[in-house]
Amino acid sequence: MSSPVVDFIATEARFGARNYEPIGVVLSRGEGVWVWDTEGNRYLDCLSAYSAVSQGHCHPKILAAMVEQAHRLTLTSRAFHNDQLALFYEEIAALTGSHKVLPMNSGAEAVESAIKSVRKWGYEVKGVPDGQAEIIVCANNFHGRTLGVVGFSTDPETRGHFGPFAPGFKVIPFGDAAALAEAINPNTVAFLVEPIQGEAGVVIPPAGYFTEVRELCTANNVMLVLDEIQTGLGRTGKLLAEQHEGIEADVTLLGKALSGGFYPVSAVLSNNDVLGTLRPGQHGSTFGGNPLACAVARAAMRVLVEEGMIENAARQGARFLEGLKDIRANTIRDVRGRGLMLAVELHPEAGRARRYCEALQAKGILAKDTHEHTIRIAPPLVITGDQVDWALERFAAILTQDFS
């Protein structure tokens, strides 16, 4: 008789589209930094659902807010006001220093909304000829999976056989301010960029890059759009990753941790010019800004600040990074990170990173490979020093093995 794990996995394989290749574990419960599989084995979650569960699994205060609101009112559509949306607007604006807020559901929706908004701003405010707006993006970007977004991806797996794609995007190297300066022209309306390229393997730009980017965008009347869907809300040890260089984006995109993993919530935050061009009927979402989402997001933001999770991310991230760098292993090509957004890149001859992730699973650690040879590490922001040390012992044991 087959085990429950095999049954779950086999059923997924039989009925589900094969658009993911998960690690072979079936999870059934989570609390804080820990998750348990259907056979009762416990794991330290070092992915946090791609940083969506930054506040820890099933945070009791976010759960309480969700349950309370679910008993009262879940959805009205934007045809009517609700008593949670205005409070969400007020609180997220106060937290981030934003002027206008557009609530959506998924991160990809936030990106698509920003693309529409900056184009509209370009035509109606900047004076770009209709249909000629250009948005500059970076090679190896990841901004979601929608057709509009994959059209300017440079990943063949993401783009292959999904075209034709919409025009209006120009791709430049990440971390190269000179390339940005050369790419800008009178029709450029925005530069859309991740502060740290997460899916590409936690790629951190050179120091001073975003200071130059901000100056270039300001000088050329180009909207700087920072996709902080992964980096935002404390992941890098600051509320927003932009704060590491003391800059402010014109448009900031948030998602993932905005709900603490309980519900899909995203937001486009901007100055008045960009979102101020939208008029009733021009953009919307049935579920965007619904009372359940707003109540959950308000609680998620509150615990992030009140429980010192941002400061803890900076502190434990430094501890984790130092510990990873101390591991002496021939398999390791590079260790990098900021806050609790970390990566170990392996030498190609060391073999696929997935092998190491599967070996880590056997040691009680759940991490995920990306781009063949990189292990991403992003535990919940509530991780303690003792838990970091516990994890480092297991990383050291696995990374010193040769799976080639």
C-alpha positions as CSV (number, residue, x, y, z in Angstrom):
1,M,0.0,0.0,0.0
2,S,1.5,3.4,-1.0
3,S,2.2,6.1,1.6
4,P,0.1,9.3,1.8
5,V,3.0,11.3,0.4
6,V,3.1,9.2,-2.7
7,D,-0.7,9.4,-3.1
8,F,-0.7,13.2,-2.8
9,I,2.1,13.6,-5.3
10,A,0.8,11.0,-7.7
11,T,-2.7,12.7,-7.7
12,E,-1.1,16.1,-8.4
13,A,0.8,14.5,-11.3
14,R,-2.3,12.9,-12.7
15,F,-4.6,15.9,-12.6
16,G,-2.5,19.0,-12.4
17,A,-0.8,21.0,-15.2
18,R,3.0,20.4,-14.9
19,N,4.0,24.0,-14.6
20,Y,6.0,23.4,-11.4
21,E,8.6,21.0,-10.2
22,P,8.3,21.0,-6.4
23,I,10.6,19.4,-4.0
24,G,9.2,16.0,-3.0
25,V,7.6,16.9,0.3
26,V,3.9,17.3,1.1
27,L,3.3,19.9,3.8
28,S,0.3,19.9,6.0
29,R,0.9,22.4,8.9
30,G,3.0,25.4,9.7
31,E,3.9,27.6,12.7
32,G,6.4,30.4,12.8
33,V,9.6,29.2,10.9
34,W,8.6,25.6,11.0
35,V,6.4,23.4,8.7
36,W,5.4,19.8,9.1
37,D,4.8,17.2,6.4
38,T,1.9,14.6,6.3
39,E,4.2,12.1,8.0
40,G,5.0,14.4,10.9
41,N,8.5,15.4,9.9
42,R,9.5,18.9,10.9
43,Y,11.4,21.4,8.6
44,L,12.8,24.8,8.9
45,D,11.3,26.8,6.1
46,C,14.0,28.6,4.2
47,L,11.8,29.8,1.4
48,S,8.8,31.5,3.1
49,A,6.7,30.9,0.0
50,Y,9.0,33.1,-2.0
51,S,9.0,35.7,0.8
52,A,5.2,35.8,1.2
53,V,5.2,34.3,4.7
54,S,7.7,36.8,6.1
55,Q,5.7,37.1,9.4
56,G,5.9,33.4,9.9
57,H,3.4,30.7,9.2
58,C,-0.1,31.2,10.6
59,H,0.8,34.3,12.6
60,P,-1.9,34.3,15.4
61,K,-2.7,38.0,15.1
62,I,-3.1,38.0,11.4
63,L,-5.2,34.9,11.7
64,A,-7.4,36.5,14.3
65,A,-7.9,39.6,12.0
66,M,-8.8,37.3,9.1
67,V,-11.3,35.2,11.1
68,E,-12.9,38.3,12.6
69,Q,-13.3,40.0,9.2
70,A,-14.5,36.8,7.6
71,H,-17.4,36.7,10.1
72,R,-18.3,40.3,9.2
73,L,-17.9,41.0,5.5
74,T,-15.6,39.5,2.8
75,L,-16.4,41.1,-0.5
76,T,-18.4,44.0,-1.8
77,S,-16.6,44.7,-5.1
78,R,-15.6,48.4,-5.7
79,A,-19.1,49.2,-6.6
80,F,-19.6,50.2,-3.0
81,H,-17.3,51.5,-0.2
82,N,-16.3,49.2,2.7
83,D,-15.1,50.1,6.2
84,Q,-11.6,48.5,5.8
85,L,-10.3,50.0,2.5
86,A,-9.8,53.6,3.7
87,L,-8.0,52.4,6.8
88,F,-5.7,50.2,4.7
89,Y,-5.0,53.2,2.5
90,E,-4.2,55.4,5.5
91,E,-2.0,52.9,7.2
92,I,0.1,51.8,4.2
93,A,0.6,55.4,3.1
94,A,1.8,56.3,6.6
95,L,4.1,53.3,6.7
96,T,5.7,53.8,3.3
97,G,5.3,57.6,2.8
98,S,3.2,57.1,-0.3
99,H,0.6,59.5,-1.7
100,K,-1.7,57.3,-3.7
101,V,-2.5,53.6,-3.4
102,L,-4.0,51.2,-5.9
103,P,-5.0,47.8,-4.3
104,M,-4.8,44.6,-6.4
105,N,-4.4,40.9,-5.6
106,S,-1.3,39.2,-7.0
107,G,2.1,40.7,-7.6
108,A,1.8,40.2,-11.3
109,E,-1.4,42.3,-11.3
110,A,0.5,45.1,-9.5
111,V,3.1,45.0,-12.2
112,E,0.6,45.1,-15.0
113,S,-1.3,47.9,-13.2
114,A,1.9,49.9,-13.0
115,I,2.7,49.4,-16.7
116,K,-0.7,50.7,-17.6
117,S,-0.5,53.6,-15.2
118,V,3.0,54.9,-16.3
119,R,2.0,54.6,-19.9
120,K,-1.1,56.7,-19.3
121,W,0.9,59.2,-17.3
122,G,3.4,59.4,-20.2
123,Y,0.7,60.3,-22.7
124,E,-1.4,62.6,-20.6
125,V,1.3,64.3,-18.5
126,K,4.7,63.9,-20.1
127,G,3.3,64.4,-23.6
128,V,4.6,61.2,-25.3
129,P,3.0,60.6,-28.7
130,D,0.1,58.2,-28.4
131,G,1.3,54.5,-28.8
132,Q,5.0,55.4,-28.5
133,A,5.6,55.0,-24.8
134,E,8.7,52.9,-23.9
135,I,9.5,51.2,-20.6
136,I,13.1,50.2,-19.8
137,V,13.6,46.9,-18.0
138,C,16.6,44.7,-17.0
139,A,17.9,41.5,-18.4
140,N,17.2,38.5,-16.1
141,N,14.2,40.3,-14.6
142,F,11.3,38.5,-13.0
143,H,8.1,40.5,-12.6
144,G,5.5,37.8,-12.9
145,R,3.9,35.3,-15.4
146,T,1.3,37.3,-17.2
147,L,1.5,37.6,-21.0
148,G,2.4,41.3,-20.8
149,V,5.3,40.6,-18.3
150,V,6.8,37.5,-20.0
151,G,7.0,39.5,-23.2
152,F,9.9,41.5,-21.8
153,S,11.5,38.5,-20.0
154,T,14.9,37.3,-21.2
155,D,14.4,33.8,-19.9
156,P,13.7,31.4,-22.8
157,E,11.7,29.1,-20.6
158,T,9.4,31.9,-19.6
159,R,8.9,33.3,-23.1
160,G,9.0,30.2,-25.3
161,H,5.9,29.7,-27.5
162,F,3.8,32.3,-25.7
163,G,4.1,35.1,-28.3
164,P,3.3,37.3,-30.0
165,F,4.3,39.9,-27.4
166,A,3.4,43.6,-26.9
167,P,6.0,46.1,-28.0
168,G,7.2,49.1,-25.9
169,F,9.9,47.5,-23.8
170,K,13.7,48.0,-24.0
171,V,16.0,45.6,-22.1
172,I,19.3,46.7,-20.6
173,P,21.9,45.0,-18.3
174,F,21.1,45.1,-14.5
175,G,23.3,47.2,-12.4
176,D,24.7,49.3,-15.3
177,A,23.8,52.9,-14.9
178,A,25.6,53.9,-18.1
179,A,23.3,51.5,-20.0
180,L,20.3,53.2,-18.5
181,A,21.5,56.6,-19.5
182,E,22.1,55.4,-23.1
183,A,18.7,53.7,-23.3
184,I,16.6,56.7,-22.2
185,N,14.9,58.8,-25.0
186,P,12.1,61.3,-25.1
187,N,9.5,58.5,-25.3
188,T,10.8,56.7,-22.1
189,V,8.1,56.8,-19.5
190,A,9.5,54.5,-16.8
191,F,12.3,52.3,-15.7
192,L,10.9,49.1,-14.1
193,V,13.5,47.2,-12.0
194,E,13.9,45.0,-8.9
195,P,16.2,46.4,-6.2
196,I,17.6,42.9,-5.9
197,Q,17.0,40.3,-8.6
198,G,15.4,37.5,-6.6
199,E,14.5,34.9,-9.1
200,A,17.8,35.4,-11.0
201,G,19.6,34.2,-7.9
202,V,19.6,37.1,-5.4
203,V,21.7,39.4,-7.6
204,I,22.7,42.6,-5.8
205,P,23.7,45.7,-7.9
206,P,26.9,47.6,-7.3
207,A,26.9,50.1,-4.4
208,G,25.7,53.5,-5.6
209,Y,23.8,52.1,-8.6
210,F,20.3,53.2,-7.4
211,T,21.6,56.6,-6.5
212,E,22.7,57.1,-10.1
213,V,19.4,55.5,-11.3
214,R,17.4,58.0,-9.3
215,E,19.3,60.9,-10.6
216,L,18.9,59.8,-14.2
217,C,15.2,59.2,-13.9
218,T,14.7,62.6,-12.2
219,A,16.8,64.4,-14.8
220,N,14.9,62.9,-17.7
221,N,11.3,62.9,-16.2
222,V,11.2,59.1,-16.2
223,M,9.2,57.3,-13.5
224,L,11.4,55.0,-11.4
225,V,9.2,51.9,-10.7
226,L,10.7,49.6,-8.1
227,D,9.3,46.1,-7.9
228,E,9.6,45.4,-4.2
229,I,7.2,42.5,-4.2
230,Q,9.9,40.2,-2.9
231,T,12.3,42.7,-1.3
232,G,9.7,44.9,0.4
233,L,8.3,44.8,3.9
234,G,11.4,44.0,5.8
235,R,13.0,41.1,3.8
236,T,16.3,42.9,3.2
237,G,16.6,44.4,6.7
238,K,14.8,47.7,5.8
239,L,11.1,48.3,5.3
240,L,11.9,48.8,1.6
241,A,15.1,47.9,-0.2
242,E,15.3,51.4,-1.7
243,Q,16.2,52.6,1.8
244,H,19.7,51.0,1.6
245,E,20.7,53.8,-0.8
246,G,18.4,56.5,0.7
247,I,16.3,57.0,-2.5
248,E,12.6,57.1,-3.1
249,A,10.9,55.5,-6.1
250,D,8.1,57.2,-8.0
251,V,6.1,53.9,-8.0
252,T,6.6,51.1,-5.6
253,L,5.1,47.6,-6.0
254,L,4.2,45.5,-3.0
255,G,2.7,42.0,-2.6
256,K,3.6,38.7,-1.1
257,A,4.4,39.6,2.6
258,L,1.6,42.3,2.5
259,S,-0.8,39.6,3.7
260,G,1.7,37.5,5.7
261,G,0.8,34.5,3.5
262,F,-2.9,34.4,4.3
263,Y,-4.5,36.0,1.2
264,P,-3.4,37.4,-2.1
265,V,-2.9,41.1,-1.6
266,S,-0.8,43.5,-3.6
267,A,-0.6,47.3,-4.0
268,V,0.8,49.9,-6.4
269,L,2.1,52.9,-4.4
270,S,2.9,56.1,-6.2
271,N,3.0,59.9,-6.3
272,N,-0.1,61.8,-7.4
273,D,1.0,62.2,-11.0
274,V,1.0,58.5,-12.0
275,L,-2.1,57.1,-10.3
276,G,-3.8,60.5,-10.5
277,T,-4.4,59.9,-14.2
278,L,-6.7,57.0,-13.6
279,R,-10.5,57.7,-13.9
280,P,-13.5,55.6,-13.0
281,G,-13.9,52.6,-15.4
282,Q,-10.3,52.7,-16.7
283,H,-8.9,50.1,-14.4
284,G,-10.1,47.8,-11.7
285,S,-10.5,44.4,-10.0
286,T,-13.5,42.7,-8.4
287,F,-11.4,41.4,-5.5
288,G,-8.9,44.3,-5.3
289,G,-9.3,46.2,-2.1
290,N,-11.9,43.8,-0.7
291,P,-12.5,44.1,3.1
292,L,-11.1,40.7,3.9
293,A,-7.8,41.5,2.1
294,C,-7.6,44.9,3.7
295,A,-8.1,43.6,7.2
296,V,-5.5,40.9,6.7
297,A,-3.0,43.4,5.2
298,R,-3.5,45.9,8.0
299,A,-2.7,43.2,10.6
300,A,0.3,41.9,8.5
301,M,1.8,45.4,8.4
302,R,1.1,46.0,12.1
303,V,2.9,42.9,13.4
304,L,5.8,43.5,11.1
305,V,6.5,46.8,12.9
306,E,5.3,46.1,16.4
307,E,7.2,42.8,16.7
308,G,10.5,44.2,15.4
309,M,10.7,41.9,12.4
310,I,12.5,44.3,10.1
311,E,15.3,44.9,12.7
312,N,15.4,41.1,13.3
313,A,15.8,40.5,9.5
314,A,18.8,42.8,9.5
315,R,20.3,41.2,12.6
316,Q,19.7,37.5,11.7
317,G,20.5,38.1,8.1
318,A,23.9,39.3,8.9
319,R,24.4,36.3,11.2
320,F,23.2,33.9,8.5
321,L,25.4,35.5,5.7
322,E,28.5,35.5,7.9
323,G,27.9,31.8,8.8
324,L,27.4,30.8,5.1
325,K,30.6,32.7,4.2
326,D,32.5,30.8,6.9
327,I,31.6,27.4,5.3
328,R,34.8,26.2,3.5
329,A,33.6,24.0,0.7
330,N,34.9,23.5,-2.8
331,T,31.3,23.4,-4.1
332,I,30.7,27.1,-3.3
333,R,31.3,29.7,-5.9
334,D,29.7,32.7,-4.2
335,V,27.6,33.6,-1.1
336,R,25.6,36.8,-1.2
337,G,22.6,38.4,0.3
338,R,21.0,41.4,2.1
339,G,19.0,40.9,5.2
340,L,17.2,37.5,5.1
341,M,17.3,37.4,1.3
342,L,20.3,35.1,0.7
343,A,21.8,32.8,-1.9
344,V,24.6,30.2,-2.2
345,E,25.8,29.9,-5.8
346,L,27.6,26.6,-6.6
347,H,30.3,25.9,-9.1
348,P,28.7,24.3,-12.2
349,E,30.9,21.2,-11.7
350,A,29.4,20.7,-8.2
351,G,26.2,19.6,-9.9
352,R,22.6,20.9,-9.9
353,A,21.5,22.9,-6.8
354,R,18.4,20.8,-6.6
355,R,20.4,17.8,-5.4
356,Y,21.6,19.9,-2.5
357,C,18.1,21.1,-1.8
358,E,16.9,17.5,-1.7
359,A,19.8,16.6,0.7
360,L,18.9,19.6,2.9
361,Q,15.3,18.3,3.1
362,A,16.6,15.1,4.6
363,K,18.3,17.2,7.2
364,G,15.2,19.2,8.1
365,I,15.8,22.3,5.9
366,L,13.5,23.4,3.0
367,A,15.2,25.6,0.5
368,K,14.8,26.0,-3.3
369,D,17.1,26.0,-6.3
370,T,17.0,28.6,-9.0
371,H,18.8,29.0,-12.2
372,E,20.4,25.5,-12.0
373,H,23.3,26.2,-9.6
374,T,21.9,28.6,-7.0
375,I,20.2,27.8,-3.6
376,R,17.9,30.6,-2.4
377,I,17.5,31.1,1.3
378,A,14.8,33.3,2.7
379,P,13.4,32.1,6.1
380,P,10.6,34.0,7.8
381,L,11.7,37.3,9.5
382,V,10.8,35.8,12.9
383,I,13.8,33.4,12.9
384,T,16.0,33.5,16.0
385,G,19.7,33.3,16.3
386,D,19.6,29.8,17.7
387,Q,17.5,28.7,14.7
388,V,20.0,30.4,12.3
389,D,22.8,28.5,13.9
390,W,20.9,25.2,13.7
391,A,20.3,25.8,10.0
392,L,24.0,26.7,9.4
393,E,25.1,23.4,10.9
394,R,23.0,21.6,8.3
395,F,24.0,23.8,5.4
396,A,27.6,23.2,6.3
397,A,27.1,19.4,6.4
398,I,25.4,19.4,2.9
399,L,27.5,22.0,1.1
400,T,30.8,20.1,2.0
401,Q,29.5,17.1,0.1
402,D,30.1,16.6,-3.6
403,F,27.0,15.6,-5.6
404,S,28.6,16.0,-9.0
